[in-house]
């Protein structure tokens, strides 16, 4: 599919995702890699990027953070969405004993990745973090993909109490993982990068940025080093 072409997709199913999100399953299949994203367009409203929770069929998890996501959360089965993509560079599917670290809505792209890794016969461990139990996303989907799922919450209302990076540090210290994938808030990703350097484990992180076009034309997601998150990422190598 051309990057500038829109596809119309019917919403087949709407599922709750935590207390503040929904997962939309669409009547559309894309030849996509985990970590890639699509631009979702609502005519006369706006267009925004969303990570693919899956590509076959397409699934998107929407957490309300503003007017556009509020409108998306209001769609129902039978409604039509317009998409461009898949866009960007995804994860590499490296590592024999991968550790996935997700925070908040960053878990979305990791659900797709966990399925692909499990299908390739890799034992997958996912550390999922959120502020509270009600903010946890896609834990059931990760488990259904065959992943071992460990949970931490800031307030201890689910799993262990504390930051997901503390959980990731203990897992890396045990020496059972040879590659790390992470997606979540920038401070979390910064800490994951420090952990990868400390333990000598390579990895990849999916970074978020404000994107207007999604295809490298507008420059709104310039990282300040000549790289654009939409074109050169959103997945970037870290560690070794």
C-alpha positions as CSV (number, residue, x, y, z in Angstrom):
1,X,0.0,0.0,0.0
2,X,1.3,3.5,-0.8
3,X,2.1,5.6,2.2
4,X,-0.3,8.4,1.1
5,X,-3.2,6.1,0.3
6,X,-6.1,5.7,2.7
7,X,-7.9,2.4,3.3
8,X,-11.4,2.3,4.7
9,X,-11.8,-0.2,7.4
10,X,-15.0,-1.4,9.2
11,X,-14.9,-1.7,12.9
12,X,-15.7,-5.3,13.7
13,X,-15.5,-5.3,17.5
14,X,-14.9,-2.9,20.4
15,X,-13.3,-4.3,23.6
16,X,-12.6,-2.6,26.9
17,X,-8.9,-2.1,27.6
18,X,-8.5,-1.2,31.2
19,X,-10.6,1.5,32.8
20,X,-9.7,4.2,30.3
21,X,-9.2,2.5,26.9
22,X,-10.8,0.4,24.2
23,X,-9.3,-2.0,21.6
24,X,-10.8,-1.7,18.2
25,X,-10.6,-4.7,15.9
26,X,-11.0,-3.9,12.3
27,X,-12.0,-5.8,9.1
28,X,-8.6,-5.1,7.6
29,X,-5.3,-7.1,7.3
30,X,-2.0,-5.4,6.8
31,X,1.4,-6.8,6.0
32,X,3.0,-5.1,8.9
33,X,5.9,-5.5,11.4
34,X,5.5,-5.2,15.1
35,X,6.4,-1.7,16.1
36,X,5.0,0.0,13.0
37,X,2.1,2.4,13.2
38,X,-0.8,3.7,11.2
39,X,-2.3,7.2,10.8
40,X,-6.0,7.1,11.7
41,X,-8.1,9.8,10.0
42,X,-11.6,10.9,11.1
43,X,-12.9,13.2,8.3
44,X,-13.5,16.7,9.4
45,X,-11.9,15.9,12.8
46,X,-8.2,15.1,12.7
47,X,-5.5,12.5,12.0
48,X,-3.3,10.9,14.6
49,X,-0.7,8.0,14.8
50,X,-1.4,4.7,16.6
51,X,0.8,1.7,17.2
52,X,-0.5,-1.6,15.8
53,X,-1.6,-4.0,18.4
54,X,-1.9,-6.5,15.6
55,X,-1.9,-6.4,11.8
56,X,-3.9,-9.5,11.0
57,X,-6.5,-8.4,11.6
58,X,-5.7,-4.8,12.5
59,X,-6.2,-3.9,16.1
60,X,-5.7,-0.6,17.8
61,X,-5.8,0.3,21.5
62,X,-7.2,3.8,22.2
63,X,-6.6,5.5,25.5
64,X,-8.3,8.8,26.0
65,X,-5.9,11.7,26.2
66,X,-7.7,14.4,24.2
67,X,-10.6,15.2,21.9
68,X,-9.5,13.0,19.0
69,X,-9.1,9.9,21.2
70,X,-12.4,10.7,22.9
71,X,-14.1,10.6,19.4
72,X,-12.3,7.3,18.6
73,X,-13.5,5.7,21.8
74,X,-17.0,6.5,20.7
75,X,-17.0,4.4,17.5
76,X,-19.1,1.3,17.4
77,X,-19.0,-2.0,15.5
78,X,-20.0,-1.3,11.9
79,X,-18.5,2.2,11.9
80,X,-15.8,3.1,9.3
81,X,-12.2,4.4,10.0
82,X,-9.7,5.6,7.5
83,X,-6.0,4.5,7.8
84,X,-2.7,5.2,6.2
85,X,0.1,2.7,6.7
86,X,1.8,0.7,8.0
87,X,4.5,3.4,8.5
88,X,7.9,3.6,10.2
89,X,10.5,1.0,11.2
90,X,9.4,-1.8,13.5
91,X,11.2,-4.2,15.8
92,X,13.9,-6.6,14.5
93,X,12.7,-9.9,16.2
94,X,16.2,-10.4,17.6
95,X,17.3,-12.3,20.7
96,X,16.7,-15.9,21.8
97,X,15.4,-15.0,25.3
98,X,13.8,-11.6,24.9
99,X,12.5,-9.4,27.6
100,X,9.7,-6.9,26.7
101,X,9.2,-3.9,29.0
102,X,6.0,-1.8,28.6
103,X,4.6,1.2,30.4
104,X,1.1,2.6,30.0
105,X,-0.2,2.7,26.5
106,X,3.3,1.6,25.3
107,X,2.2,-2.0,25.8
108,X,0.2,-1.7,22.6
109,X,3.1,-2.4,20.2
110,X,4.6,-5.0,22.5
111,X,1.4,-7.2,22.2
112,X,2.0,-7.5,18.5
113,X,5.7,-8.2,19.1
114,X,5.0,-10.8,21.7
115,X,2.8,-12.8,19.4
116,X,5.4,-12.7,16.6
117,X,8.2,-13.8,18.9
118,X,6.1,-16.6,20.4
119,X,5.2,-17.8,16.9
120,X,9.0,-18.0,16.2
121,X,9.5,-20.2,19.2
122,X,11.1,-17.7,21.5
123,X,10.3,-17.8,25.2
124,X,8.8,-14.3,25.8
125,X,8.7,-12.5,29.1
126,X,6.9,-9.2,29.4
127,X,7.1,-6.8,32.3
128,X,4.1,-4.5,32.2
129,X,3.8,-1.4,34.3
130,X,1.0,1.1,35.1
131,X,0.0,3.6,37.7
132,X,-2.8,1.5,39.1
133,X,-4.5,-1.8,38.3
134,X,-7.2,0.0,36.4
135,X,-4.6,1.4,34.0
136,X,-3.1,-1.9,33.0
137,X,-3.6,-2.7,29.3
138,X,-3.6,-5.9,27.2
139,X,-2.3,-8.2,29.9
140,X,-4.8,-10.9,28.8
141,X,-3.8,-10.5,25.2
142,X,-0.1,-10.9,26.1
143,X,-0.8,-14.0,28.0
144,X,-3.0,-15.4,25.2
145,X,0.0,-14.9,22.9
146,X,2.0,-17.3,25.0
147,X,4.0,-14.7,27.0
148,X,5.0,-14.9,30.6
149,X,3.5,-11.7,32.0
150,X,4.8,-9.9,35.1
151,X,3.0,-6.9,36.4
152,X,4.0,-3.9,38.5
153,X,1.9,-0.9,39.6
154,X,3.0,2.3,41.2
155,X,0.5,1.9,44.0
156,X,0.7,-1.9,44.4
157,X,-2.9,-2.4,43.4
158,X,-1.8,-5.2,41.0
159,X,1.3,-7.3,40.9
160,X,4.2,-5.9,42.8
161,X,4.5,-2.3,44.0
162,X,6.9,0.0,42.2
163,X,8.2,1.0,38.8
164,X,8.3,-1.5,36.0
165,X,12.0,-0.5,35.4
166,X,12.8,-2.0,38.9
167,X,11.2,-5.2,37.8
168,X,13.1,-5.1,34.6
169,X,16.4,-4.6,36.5
170,X,15.9,-7.7,38.6
171,X,15.1,-9.7,35.5
172,X,18.2,-8.6,33.7
173,X,20.3,-9.1,36.8
174,X,19.2,-12.8,36.8
175,X,21.0,-13.1,33.5
176,X,18.1,-14.9,31.7
177,X,17.5,-12.4,28.9
178,X,19.7,-11.6,25.9
179,X,17.7,-8.8,24.3
180,X,15.3,-6.1,25.5
181,X,12.4,-4.4,23.7
182,X,10.7,-1.4,25.4
183,X,7.9,1.0,24.7
184,X,6.5,3.6,27.1
185,X,7.1,7.1,28.6
186,X,10.4,8.8,27.9
187,X,11.8,8.5,31.5
188,X,11.1,4.8,31.4
189,X,12.9,4.3,28.1
190,X,15.8,6.3,29.4
191,X,16.1,4.0,32.4
192,X,15.8,0.9,30.2
193,X,18.7,2.2,28.1
194,X,20.8,2.6,31.2
195,X,20.0,-0.9,32.3
196,X,20.9,-2.3,28.9
197,X,24.3,-0.6,29.1
198,X,24.9,-1.7,32.7
199,X,24.1,-5.4,32.0
200,X,25.6,-5.5,28.5
201,X,22.3,-6.4,26.8
202,X,21.4,-4.9,23.5
203,X,17.9,-3.8,22.7
204,X,15.4,-1.6,20.9
205,X,13.0,1.0,22.1
206,X,9.9,2.5,20.4
207,X,9.9,6.3,21.0
208,X,6.9,8.6,21.0
209,X,6.8,12.0,19.3
210,X,4.4,14.6,18.0
211,X,3.7,13.5,14.4
212,X,1.6,15.5,11.9
213,X,2.3,13.7,8.7
214,X,3.7,10.3,9.7
215,X,6.0,10.1,6.6
216,X,8.9,12.4,7.2
217,X,7.6,15.5,5.3
218,X,6.7,17.9,8.0
219,X,9.6,17.5,10.4
220,X,7.5,17.8,13.5
221,X,9.0,14.6,15.1
222,X,12.7,15.7,14.6
223,X,14.7,14.3,17.5
224,X,17.3,17.1,17.2
225,X,20.0,14.8,15.8
226,X,18.8,14.7,12.2
227,X,16.6,11.7,12.7
228,X,12.8,11.7,12.5
229,X,10.8,9.4,14.7
230,X,8.3,8.6,12.0
231,X,10.8,7.9,9.3
232,X,13.9,6.6,11.1
233,X,11.9,5.0,13.9
234,X,9.8,4.8,15.9
235,X,12.0,1.8,16.9
236,X,15.6,2.7,17.6
237,X,18.5,0.4,18.7
238,X,20.0,0.9,22.2
239,X,22.6,-0.8,24.4
240,X,25.7,-2.3,22.8
